């Protein structure tokens, strides 16, 4: 497992016990291992495991408590799923829903706004047992993009469609939205997904862009490019999680609102196969199970 600075995360073992630990920085590798007791008949087998992160990039120190709380809630939601007998892929989706519902993360509710002042999200999920994958890119009007990605994964596992058609595993834009609604996932107007923080950040970034575009000197252009490359003023995080269920299966998922002021229709790495997340159970050719969740400029991995 790898965790780097400016990274908010929480880790919990379902059946393993360890002393509770706190890192010195409120946003650097914040782990919480909690002792759990269980009478589950599988208790002599593999212990479940959940790790979530709220992303890399800029995190306000004033919101450190909120980041920790949402990570802990996401862990607890996934742990509850595992205790109820859910597989890793369902538990990891449950953790991501909690992260997407938080107004403090750049995923789902409160995501960064694009150039048009709209929210477009990316998400992907992978099941290490079947190696099936589902993803959406630049999707608008859906509060929990990971649910669409997970539904795509589940539908793909059912096999071919009528007339031998191959089911989709990756949809983008309006097509992704319409597919989600047709499969029972409710829509949510983009304006209801914006928060005071994301709207104020959009207005601030728009003013900066307008000011920069009025300046035509090469020196100003050079400063602007340097500032864009740094991306230190915005929330760039991709949230994610990795899970091991009680049977030893692994799964991983990520979700992101993408870069602030991005072009409409841009699809980030969170949605791309092998870029946002990866999960693969151990097999004859592979001694270790692997689950990976990237976070824009950081990653966390689990080798079991």
N, C-alpha and C positions, 0 to 999 in steps of 0.2 A: 504494500500500500504506500502511495506517495501523496503527501500533502504539502503544499507550498504556501508562502506568505500571502496575505490579503485574501484569505480563503476561509469561509465560514462553513463548518461541517459538524455533523454529529454522527457517532457510530454506536450501535447497540447490538449486543449479542442476545439472542432469544433465550438460549438455555445455558450459555456459558456465564461464569461470574468473574468479575474483576473489580478492583477498587476504582472508585470514581476519580477521574482526573480532570484537571482544569489547566489549560495553557495560560501562560502569563499575559499574552495579548488577547483581547476580547474577540479578535477576528482571525487569529492565526492558529490553525489546527486545534479547534475546540472540540475535544472528544468527551463523550459521556458513556462509560460502560456501566451498565446497571445489572445487578444480580437478579436473576429471575429463577423462580422455582416452578416446576411443571410436573404433572402426573401423566403427561402424554405418553402413550405406549411407545412412541418413537424416541423417547428420551435417551435411549442407549445408542442411538444412531448419530447422525450428523446434527450438530447444533446450528440453528438458523442464525443469520447475520444480516444486518441492515446498515448501510452507510449512505448518508445523504450530504449534499453540498449545495450551498446557495450561490455558488459561482465565484469566479475570480474577478479582478477589476476593482473598481472603487466601491468601498463600503464605508458609509458614514459611521464614525465612532459613536455618535449619539444614538444610532440605531442598533448598536451591538446586541442589546438585550432582545430586540425584536427578531434579529437574524437567528440568534440562538434558539429562541422559542419556536420559530417556525420550523427550524431543522429538527428540533426535538419532537414536535407534533407530527412531522412527516415520518420520523422513525417509529413513533408509537403507533401510527396508523398502519404502517407496513407490518410491524410486529403483531398487531392484532389480527391482521389477515393471515399471517403465518400460523399463529396459534389456532386459528379457525380451520386450518388445513389447506389454505390456498397455496398454489405454486408460486415460485419466485416471480414469474412474469406478472401475475396479478398483484402481488405485494409491491413490486417496484412501481407499477402504474398508480397504485393507491398513494404511495409516497409522493409521486410527482404531482398528483392532483392537489395535495396539501400545499406544496410549494407554489404551484400555479395560482392558487386561490389567495395567496398572500399579496398584499399591495406593496410589500417591501422588496419583492424579487422582480427581476426582468424576465417574466414568463407569465403568460396568461394575463390575469388582472394586473394593471399597472405597468404593462410592458412599454418599452420605448416606442415613441411615435416616429413614423417615417416622414419623408419629405412632404407628403400630402396631408400630414396630420392624422394618419390612420394607424391602427395597430395591425401588424401582420406577424404571425408567429411560426416558428419551426419546432418540430419535435420528432423524436424517433425512439423506438424501443426494440430490444432484441431478446429473444428467448434462447438461452444457452443449450437447452435440451433438444429443441427441434432445429435450431439455427434459423428460424423464421424471423423476419424483420418487418416492421411497419413504420411509415414516416409520412409526415405532412410538411409542406413548405409554403411560406407566404400565405398562410390561411388566415382569413379575417372572420369575425363574427362568431367565433367559437371560444368559449371561456376556458375549456380544458383541451388543448390540442393533443395532449398525450392520450386522451381517451379515443380520439380518432385514429391515432397511430396504432394503439392497441387493438382497436376493432379491425383495422386493416390486417394486422398480424393474425388475428383470430379467424377472419374470413378466409385468408389465404391458406390456413391449415385445413380448411374443409375440402380443398381440392378445386378442380376446374369448375367454371360456371357453365351455363347452358351453351350448347353448340360447341363445347370444347374450349371455350375462351379461358384465358389465363387471368385469374383475379389480380387486381392491382395491389402493390405493396407500398407504393409511394405516389401520393397525389399532391398537387399544388394549386394555390389560388382558388378561384371560384369552383373549380371542379372538386377540390377537396371539401369545400364548405357544403356543396350540394350533396356529395356522397355521404357526408356525416349526417346531415339532416335526414336524408332518405333512410339512414340506418338507426334512427331514433335518438341521435345526439342533438340536444336543443341548441338553437342559435342564440347569440347574445350580441346586441348592437355594439359596434366598436366604441361608440361614445360612452357606453356604460362600463367598458373595460378600462378606460383611462382614469387615472387618479389625479389629485391636485399636484402631486409631485411630478408625474410624467407630463402633465400639461404645462406646468411652469418650466420644466426642463426644455420642452419643445419650443416654447416662446423665447426662452433665453438663447437656445441654439439657433433659432431662426433669425434673431436679431444679429447674432454674431456672423452668420452667413451673409446676410444682407450688407452688413458693414464691410466684410471682407471683399464682397463682389464689387463694391464701389471703389476699392483701392486697386489700382492697376500696375503698381510698381513691382518689379521682379523681387525686391526684397520682401514686400508684403506677401507675395505669393509663396515665397520660400518659408516665411514664418507660418503661413496658413497650413502648408503641407506638413511642416514639423508638428504643428498642433494636432492635426488630424491623425498623424501617425502615432502620437502619444496617447490620444484618446483618454486623457486622465480626468476629464471633467464629467464624464457620463457614466451611466451604469451599464457595463458591458457583459455582465455575468450571464452564463448559461447554467441553469440549475440541473441537478441530476442525482441519480442514486444507483447503487448496486446492491443486489440482494442474493443471499443463499437461502434456499428453503430447507425444510426439515429432511428432505430426501437428498439434499446435496446438489440440486439444480441451481444454476446461476442465471441471473437476468440483469440487464442494465437499461437505463433510459435517460434521456435528456430533453429539456424544453427551453426555448429561448424566444424573447421578443426581438432579438437581433440588435444590430447597431442603431444608435440614435441617428435620425435624419438619413437613414438609408434610402436608396431608390425603391420605389414601389415595385414589388415583384422579386426583390432580392431574396435568395435562399441561402442561408448560412450553413456552416458546417454541422450544426446540430441535427439537420435533417439528412445529411448525406451518409450513405452506407459505408461503414468502416471509419467514419470521421467523428461523428458525434458520440457513438457508443459501440461497444462490442461485448458479446457474451458467448461463451463456448464451454460446454461441459467437458470434463476429462473423458478421454476415450483411449482406444488401443494405441493410437499414434501420438496422443497428447497426455502426458502424465498429470498435468495440472488443469483444473478448471480456471477460466479467466473471465473476469468481468471488468469492463473499463467504462468510465463516464468522464468525458472531457468537459471543460468549463470555459471554453473560449481561448484562454491562454494558459490554463493549468489543466491537470488531469489527476484523477484518483483511480488507482487500480487495485484489484484484489486478485491474488493468486492463491488458490486453495489446494 
